[in-house]
Amino acid sequence: MNRTEIYNQLNEIFRRELEEPHIFLNENTTAADVDEWDSITNIQLIVSIERHFQVSFSSKEIHELKKVGDLVDRIIEKSGY
């Protein structure tokens, strides 16, 4: 799986979890860029992402994620894509 495929899947997860069909993530997207993305929905997103990609993030790793590109890097690192 390449980065584009991961972004496509993340877009679907974010759209579903945030109930916002017009979300389009890129490397530099942050929670501040998406109105519906707050601390509560962040937990929902992480759980959905972990299930979907069959990975697990520690609290420290989650805290270190500053933008979606960081998340994609961790998914690749943990899943071996």
Buried (B, 14 or more C-beta within 10 A) or exposed (E): EEBEEBBEBBBEBBBBBBEEEEBEBEEEBEBEEBEEBEEEBBEBBBEBBBEEBEBEBEEEBBEEBEBBBBBBBBBBEBEEE
